Amino acid sequence: MTDKRIIPCLDIRDGRVVKGVRFIDIKNVGDPVELADYYVKSGADELAFYDINASIEARGIFADLLKAVAKVVPVPLTAGGGVENISDFEKVLECGADKVSVNTGAIRNKSLISDAARRFGSEYIIMSMDVKQVDGFYHVFVKGGAEDTGLDALQWAVRCQEEGAGEILVNSIDADGVKNGFDLPLMQAVADKVNIPITASGGAGTMRHFAELFAIPGISSGLAASVFHYRDIEINKLKDYLNKQGIPVKL
């Protein structure tokens, strides 16, 4: 059985790691390089770097900062923010990222995922979805959760898989930063639709929440920020706990 992955997330704004609740009330957390180094030493399986204002400000990712983080991260590093075309993919990979996450750009440019899959391979492509429930349906949001695209998230996940995405990251806006647990109904709904690895994000508050998440077949990774940034959960202790629950993790 494949090991489940624990992934801390660095949301970057103005060169600092930040965190909010449901994409608002954003607070400064710390230095990206220092936090990246800490998480690697704490046992993180992978790391995620998201320049959260890049798409809003219509610019590319913070290249110099991404390079600095990549230098201290020997584990796989996913980076995203402002990825609109193949050149942006190349730039992110050249900065040291192992995988490229795309959200808004894939909605604006419907051929971006298929073009990138042909150029680089599906294993380099993470389709990121910021999802919120609207009138009983799951919608994809963009621009930092500010704009409802009207796209059905489940249909979009299927299309992205068909276009060549190697993994899907599903971030629940409703659960983000609340610490009441992952949005299990959303994650189950996505897992029922696709067969590529799924990373779940949003809502982690306790170690038990990760165990509940990994009970869903198809969920390969749990991504979190607040509980790791504020030391509510230590990654090594989390992995020990999951191991004792019979959940395969890399110790």
C-alpha positions in Angstrom: 0.0 0.0 0.0 1.3 3.4 -0.9 2.4 5.7 1.9 0.1 8.6 2.7 1.9 12.0 2.5 1.8 14.9 4.9 2.3 18.2 3.2 2.7 21.6 4.9 1.7 24.6 2.9 3.4 27.9 2.6 1.0 30.5 1.4 3.0 33.5 0.3 2.0 37.2 0.2 4.5 40.1 -0.1 7.4 37.7 0.6 6.0 36.3 3.8 4.1 33.1 4.8 0.5 34.1 5.7 -2.6 32.3 6.8 -6.2 33.2 7.1 -9.6 31.7 7.8 -11.8 30.9 4.7 -9.4 33.1 2.7 -9.9 36.2 4.8 -8.4 37.7 7.9 -4.9 37.0 6.6 -2.1 37.1 9.1 1.7 37.1 8.8 3.1 33.8 10.0 6.8 33.9 9.3 9.8 33.6 6.9 9.3 31.1 4.0 12.8 29.8 4.0 13.0 29.3 7.7 9.6 27.5 7.8 10.5 25.3 4.8 13.7 24.2 6.5 11.8 23.5 9.8 9.2 21.4 8.0 11.8 19.3 6.2 13.6 18.6 9.5 10.2 17.8 11.1 9.5 15.0 8.6 7.4 16.6 5.9 7.0 14.3 2.9 6.5 17.2 0.5 6.1 20.9 0.6 3.7 23.3 -1.2 4.6 26.9 -2.1 1.7 29.1 -3.2 2.1 32.8 -4.3 -1.5 33.6 -3.4 -1.7 37.0 -5.0 0.1 36.3 -8.3 -3.1 35.7 -10.2 -4.9 38.6 -8.6 -2.1 40.9 -9.4 -1.6 39.5 -12.9 2.1 38.7 -12.5 4.4 35.7 -12.3 5.4 33.8 -9.2 8.1 35.2 -6.8 11.0 33.5 -8.6 13.8 34.5 -6.3 11.9 33.5 -3.2 10.9 30.2 -4.7 14.6 29.5 -5.6 15.6 30.2 -2.0 13.0 27.8 -0.6 13.9 25.1 -3.2 17.5 25.2 -1.9 16.5 24.0 1.5 13.9 21.5 0.4 15.3 18.1 -0.6 11.7 16.6 -0.6 9.3 17.1 -3.6 8.3 20.8 -3.8 5.0 21.9 -5.5 4.7 25.6 -6.5 1.9 27.6 -7.9 0.7 31.1 -8.4 0.3 33.1 -11.7 0.8 30.1 -13.9 -0.9 31.0 -17.1 1.1 29.4 -19.9 3.8 27.0 -20.8 6.5 29.6 -20.2 5.2 30.0 -16.6 5.5 26.2 -16.2 9.1 26.4 -17.4 9.9 29.2 -15.0 8.5 27.5 -12.0 10.4 24.3 -12.8 13.6 26.2 -13.4 13.3 27.8 -10.0 13.6 24.3 -8.4 10.0 23.1 -8.1 9.3 19.5 -8.8 5.6 20.0 -9.6 3.6 22.9 -10.9 0.2 23.7 -9.5 -2.3 25.5 -11.7 -5.7 26.9 -10.9 -6.9 30.1 -12.5 -4.7 29.7 -15.5 -6.3 26.4 -16.5 -9.7 28.0 -16.4 -8.6 30.9 -18.6 -6.7 28.7 -21.0 -8.6 25.5 -21.4 -5.7 23.8 -23.3 -3.1 24.6 -20.7 -3.2 21.3 -18.9 -3.1 19.2 -22.0 -0.3 21.3 -23.5 1.7 21.0 -20.3 1.1 17.3 -20.1 2.5 16.8 -23.6 5.5 19.0 -22.9 6.5 18.0 -19.4 4.5 14.9 -18.5 1.4 14.5 -16.2 3.6 13.8 -13.2 4.6 17.5 -13.2 1.1 18.8 -13.1 -1.1 19.4 -10.0 -4.6 20.7 -10.8 -5.5 22.9 -7.8 -9.2 23.6 -7.1 -10.5 26.1 -4.5 -14.0 24.8 -3.9 -17.0 26.2 -2.1 -20.5 24.9 -1.8 -23.1 27.1 -3.5 -26.8 26.2 -3.4 -26.0 22.6 -2.7 -23.4 22.3 -5.5 -19.6 22.4 -5.4 -18.2 25.4 -7.4 -14.7 26.2 -8.4 -13.5 29.6 -7.2 -10.5 31.7 -8.4 -8.6 34.9 -7.5 -8.0 33.8 -4.0 -11.5 32.5 -3.4 -13.0 35.9 -4.4 -14.6 34.9 -7.7 -17.1 32.1 -8.4 -16.4 30.6 -11.8 -19.8 28.8 -11.8 -17.9 25.6 -12.8 -19.0 22.4 -11.2 -16.0 21.2 -9.2 -16.7 17.5 -9.8 -17.1 17.9 -13.6 -14.0 20.1 -13.6 -12.0 17.5 -11.8 -12.9 14.8 -14.3 -12.0 17.1 -17.2 -8.6 18.0 -15.7 -7.9 14.3 -15.3 -8.8 13.6 -18.9 -6.6 16.6 -20.0 -3.6 15.0 -18.3 -3.3 16.4 -14.8 -1.2 14.0 -12.7 -2.8 14.9 -9.3 -5.6 17.0 -8.0 -5.4 19.3 -5.0 -8.8 20.0 -3.5 -9.0 23.0 -1.1 -12.3 23.5 0.7 -12.9 27.2 1.2 -15.7 26.3 3.6 -13.3 24.4 5.9 -10.2 26.5 5.4 -8.5 27.5 8.6 -11.5 26.5 10.7 -9.8 23.4 12.2 -13.0 21.4 12.5 -11.8 18.7 10.2 -11.4 18.1 6.5 -14.4 18.5 4.3 -15.0 14.8 4.0 -18.1 14.9 1.9 -16.3 17.0 -0.7 -13.3 14.8 -0.7 -15.4 11.7 -1.1 -17.3 13.2 -3.9 -14.1 14.0 -5.8 -12.6 10.6 -5.1 -15.7 9.0 -6.5 -15.1 10.8 -9.8 -11.3 10.5 -10.5 -8.7 7.9 -10.1 -5.5 10.1 -9.9 -4.0 11.0 -6.5 -5.9 13.5 -4.5 -4.5 15.9 -2.0 -7.0 17.3 0.5 -6.7 20.7 2.0 -8.6 22.8 4.4 -9.9 22.1 7.9 -7.2 20.1 9.7 -7.3 20.7 13.5 -6.3 17.4 15.1 -4.4 14.3 14.3 -7.7 12.4 14.2 -8.8 14.6 11.4 -6.0 13.2 9.2 -6.9 9.6 10.1 -10.5 10.3 9.1 -9.3 11.8 5.9 -7.1 8.8 4.9 -10.0 6.4 5.5 -11.3 7.7 2.1 -9.8 5.6 -0.8 -8.1 7.8 -3.3 -6.9 10.4 -0.9 -3.1 10.3 -1.1 -2.1 13.3 0.9 -3.2 15.7 3.6 -2.1 19.3 3.2 -2.4 21.8 6.1 -1.0 25.1 7.2 -2.4 26.5 10.5 -1.9 23.4 12.6 1.7 23.2 11.5 2.5 26.9 11.5 1.2 27.4 15.1 2.7 24.0 16.3 -0.7 22.6 17.2 0.5 19.4 15.5 4.1 18.3 15.0 4.6 16.3 11.8 6.7 13.5 13.3 4.2 12.9 16.1 1.4 13.0 13.5 3.1 10.3 11.5 3.7 8.2 14.6 0.0 8.5 15.4 -1.1 7.5 11.9 1.2 4.6 11.9 -0.3 3.3 15.1 -3.7 3.6 13.5 -2.6 1.3 10.7 -2.2 4.0 8.1 0.9 3.7 6.0 3.3 6.7 6.3 7.0 7.2 5.8 8.6 7.3 9.3 
